[in-house]
């Protein structure tokens, strides 16, 4: 998250989740470089050190981020290749449940 940002992390999880990637201080052409670019791939190398690492699937996290971006549950399920009920469980289990970003038109009560 510190290196890639929220959207960059989601892009990596969707493109590379479940696979192993090579992290290097001086990355060359690789699938990771294709997804995040040379500069961010090098920043990952500096942050985590070089070597092979497995990218998590992070489906619950990706579900929450996509939901916060306004993507509906059916589309999230399609992108993650899961059942819509699984997406609903992911959203329900996270802090705040299935609420989207606060509506700035709503006055704050507390």
Backbone bond lengths (Angstrom), bond angles and torsions (degrees), N, CA, C in turn:
res aa  C-N    CA-C-N  psi(-1)  N-CA   C-N-CA  omega(-1)  CA-C   N-CA-C  phi
1 X - - - 1.448 - - 1.519 110.66 -
2 X 1.335 116.66 -43.25 1.457 119.25 -178.34 1.526 111.47 -61.68
3 X 1.306 116.51 -37.65 1.461 121.25 -175.81 1.522 111.43 -87.35
4 X 1.320 117.40 -45.11 1.459 121.15 -171.95 1.516 114.15 -93.37
5 X 1.315 117.37 -24.01 1.455 119.55 -171.94 1.517 109.55 81.10
6 X 1.323 115.86 169.47 1.454 120.70 -175.52 1.532 112.23 -62.37
7 X 1.335 117.01 -48.92 1.463 119.89 -177.50 1.524 110.98 -68.97
8 X 1.304 118.03 -37.66 1.460 120.89 177.17 1.513 111.95 -62.88
9 X 1.338 116.45 -40.26 1.463 120.66 177.71 1.525 110.32 -64.11
10 X 1.324 116.70 -43.68 1.466 120.29 178.11 1.525 110.15 -61.02
11 X 1.317 117.32 -43.52 1.470 120.76 178.70 1.526 111.17 -59.41
12 X 1.333 116.92 -42.43 1.467 121.02 179.29 1.525 110.22 -65.96
13 X 1.343 118.01 -45.38 1.459 120.76 179.79 1.523 111.48 -61.21
14 X 1.334 117.25 -41.81 1.463 119.97 -179.22 1.528 112.26 -70.43
15 X 1.321 116.98 -37.92 1.464 120.61 -176.30 1.522 113.41 -84.37
16 X 1.340 117.45 -35.51 1.459 120.63 -170.22 1.516 114.38 -123.08
17 X 1.337 118.59 -1.85 1.454 121.79 -176.53 1.518 112.81 -55.07
18 X 1.324 115.92 132.73 1.458 121.77 179.94 1.514 114.31 90.26
19 X 1.318 117.24 -6.56 1.464 119.75 -179.61 1.522 110.51 -111.35
20 X 1.319 115.61 167.00 1.461 120.98 175.79 1.519 109.01 -96.93
21 X 1.327 114.93 139.47 1.466 120.29 177.49 1.517 108.94 -126.36
22 X 1.294 115.55 153.49 1.464 122.62 176.63 1.522 108.00 -93.72
23 X 1.325 115.46 122.83 1.460 120.79 176.15 1.515 107.10 -104.62
24 X 1.328 115.41 133.99 1.454 120.50 -175.21 1.523 109.89 -139.65
25 X 1.332 115.11 156.04 1.461 119.74 175.37 1.518 110.89 -71.22
26 X 1.318 116.34 -32.52 1.461 122.05 178.64 1.524 108.42 -125.82
27 X 1.326 117.50 79.36 1.465 120.28 -175.48 1.521 112.01 -69.93
28 X 1.314 113.69 146.92 1.459 120.67 174.54 1.517 106.60 -114.56
29 X 1.262 118.08 -152.00 1.461 119.86 -178.95 1.525 110.06 -69.89
30 X 1.310 114.97 125.26 1.462 122.27 176.35 1.522 106.78 -158.95
31 X 1.301 115.66 170.31 1.458 119.84 178.68 1.532 110.34 -64.55
32 X 1.331 117.58 -36.44 1.456 121.09 177.80 1.524 110.75 -62.33
33 X 1.323 116.71 -42.89 1.464 121.03 178.28 1.526 110.14 -63.37
34 X 1.325 117.50 -38.61 1.463 120.70 178.23 1.527 111.47 -62.37
35 X 1.327 116.96 -36.00 1.466 120.76 -176.44 1.524 112.02 -80.90
36 X 1.339 118.39 -45.53 1.471 120.65 -173.20 1.518 114.57 -109.74
37 X 1.311 118.56 -15.01 1.456 121.54 -176.96 1.520 111.56 94.84
38 X 1.321 116.49 161.83 1.459 122.74 -175.83 1.524 111.74 -64.76
39 X 1.330 116.67 -43.57 1.468 119.85 -175.94 1.526 111.83 -63.52
40 X 1.320 117.27 -46.23 1.462 119.74 -179.42 1.525 111.58 -71.64
41 X 1.331 117.56 -32.82 1.468 120.08 175.90 1.528 109.96 -64.61
42 X 1.319 117.25 -39.85 1.464 121.06 177.01 1.532 110.33 -67.03
43 X 1.326 116.65 -38.65 1.467 120.32 178.38 1.531 110.49 -64.00
44 X 1.325 117.69 -36.52 1.468 121.13 175.09 1.527 110.30 -63.11
45 X 1.335 116.50 -39.67 1.462 120.65 177.64 1.514 111.75 -62.43
46 X 1.336 116.35 -43.02 1.465 119.74 178.78 1.526 110.90 -67.20
47 X 1.307 117.08 -35.64 1.480 121.27 -176.98 1.520 112.39 -74.60
48 X 1.350 117.14 -42.92 1.462 120.94 -173.12 1.523 114.51 -110.45
49 X 1.313 118.14 -6.72 1.457 120.22 -176.02 1.523 109.79 85.76
50 X 1.304 115.05 167.50 1.459 118.22 -176.61 1.514 111.11 -90.61
51 X 1.333 115.00 159.35 1.453 120.82 178.17 1.517 112.28 135.00
52 X 1.300 114.63 -179.64 1.463 121.68 178.29 1.526 109.33 -82.73
53 X 1.309 116.18 138.54 1.456 120.32 174.24 1.517 109.38 -144.15
54 X 1.311 115.08 148.45 1.455 120.57 179.31 1.524 108.51 -92.33
55 X 1.314 116.48 129.57 1.459 122.28 178.95 1.526 108.08 -83.85
56 X 1.329 117.81 125.99 1.464 119.03 179.70 1.528 111.61 -69.75
57 X 1.316 116.00 158.54 1.458 120.67 176.00 1.526 110.72 -74.43
58 X 1.316 116.98 -40.00 1.469 123.80 175.28 1.526 112.77 50.74
59 X 1.321 116.50 42.62 1.463 120.21 -175.29 1.524 112.73 -64.61
60 X 1.317 118.36 -38.32 1.467 120.06 178.98 1.530 110.38 -64.39
61 X 1.323 116.48 -42.40 1.462 120.99 178.92 1.529 110.78 -64.15
62 X 1.322 116.43 -47.20 1.462 120.94 -179.28 1.524 109.92 -62.48
63 X 1.343 116.80 -39.87 1.470 120.05 177.29 1.517 110.78 -56.79
64 X 1.321 116.36 -47.34 1.463 120.88 -177.85 1.525 111.35 -64.64
65 X 1.318 117.63 -43.78 1.468 120.36 -179.29 1.525 110.54 -64.35
66 X 1.323 117.19 -46.02 1.462 119.74 179.89 1.521 110.91 -63.44
67 X 1.337 117.47 -39.05 1.463 121.62 177.46 1.533 110.32 -61.25
68 X 1.329 116.58 -43.58 1.467 120.98 178.65 1.533 111.66 -64.49
69 X 1.327 116.44 -26.39 1.467 120.98 177.86 1.524 112.11 -81.71
70 X 1.334 116.60 -4.32 1.467 120.18 177.14 1.517 114.74 97.49
71 X 1.318 117.43 8.17 1.472 120.74 178.34 1.533 108.01 -77.44
72 X 1.340 116.98 135.28 1.467 118.96 -178.93 1.532 111.12 -77.55
73 X 1.329 115.01 164.10 1.463 120.80 -173.95 1.522 112.89 -61.68
74 X 1.322 117.72 -36.72 1.466 119.90 -179.85 1.531 111.07 -64.47
75 X 1.329 115.85 -41.81 1.469 119.08 179.35 1.528 110.88 -68.46
76 X 1.326 117.04 -38.55 1.462 119.86 176.76 1.524 109.78 -60.62
77 X 1.326 116.66 -44.35 1.468 120.97 179.16 1.522 110.81 -59.43
78 X 1.326 117.06 -42.05 1.477 120.04 178.82 1.523 111.13 -64.07
79 X 1.321 117.04 -44.64 1.469 120.31 -178.18 1.524 112.11 -64.78
80 X 1.340 116.35 -35.91 1.462 120.54 -177.33 1.526 113.32 -92.31
81 X 1.330 116.78 -4.97 1.467 121.53 -178.21 1.519 111.30 57.99
82 X 1.341 115.01 48.03 1.461 121.60 176.96 1.524 108.33 -132.69
83 X 1.329 115.37 168.80 1.454 121.44 176.08 1.527 109.65 -73.71
84 X 1.323 116.52 149.41 1.460 120.93 179.64 1.531 111.23 -61.56
85 X 1.323 117.61 -29.62 1.469 120.72 176.37 1.523 110.90 -65.38
86 X 1.318 117.46 -33.68 1.459 121.36 176.56 1.522 110.24 -65.52
87 X 1.316 116.73 -41.81 1.462 120.74 177.34 1.523 109.83 -62.21
88 X 1.321 117.40 -43.69 1.463 120.95 178.51 1.524 110.92 -59.67
89 X 1.334 117.05 -40.52 1.469 120.76 177.21 1.524 111.06 -64.89
90 X 1.336 116.53 -41.86 1.468 120.05 177.55 1.524 110.39 -58.33
91 X 1.311 116.13 -46.03 1.455 120.49 -176.76 1.518 111.91 -69.52
92 X 1.313 116.54 -37.96 1.462 120.92 -179.75 1.529 111.10 -68.42
93 X 1.322 117.33 -33.38 1.470 122.38 -175.90 1.518 113.11 -78.68
94 X 1.321 118.28 -13.23 1.460 120.37 -177.60 1.521 110.38 -89.61
95 X 1.319 117.72 154.61 1.470 119.98 177.56 1.525 110.60 -56.83
96 X 1.308 116.00 131.91 1.465 119.84 -178.66 1.505 112.72 92.23
97 X 1.330 116.96 -8.04 1.462 119.87 178.60 1.502 112.68 60.00
98 X 1.322 115.62 -137.73 1.457 119.94 -175.83 1.520 113.24 -91.29
99 X 1.310 117.10 16.16 1.462 118.67 179.55 1.523 109.93 -73.39
100 X 1.306 114.88 140.62 1.462 120.08 174.09 1.520 108.56 -85.16
101 X 1.310 116.14 -171.65 1.464 120.07 177.96 1.524 109.15 -57.27
102 X 1.332 116.82 146.65 1.459 119.45 -179.23 1.523 111.71 -58.21
103 X 1.303 115.43 141.42 1.460 121.91 177.87 1.521 107.89 -80.13
104 X 1.330 117.57 118.76 1.460 120.51 -177.13 1.523 112.56 -70.05
105 X 1.323 117.06 -8.79 1.464 119.92 176.04 1.521 111.50 -81.48
106 X 1.334 116.97 -15.41 1.461 122.26 -179.39 1.519 109.43 -84.61
107 X 1.337 117.39 129.52 1.454 119.35 178.58 1.528 109.60 -73.57
108 X 1.317 115.97 150.68 1.462 121.97 179.55 1.511 108.60 -83.41
109 X 1.326 117.82 126.61 1.449 121.35 -176.95 1.524 112.84 -88.82
110 X 1.310 118.08 -22.85 1.457 120.92 -177.70 1.500 110.37 -126.84
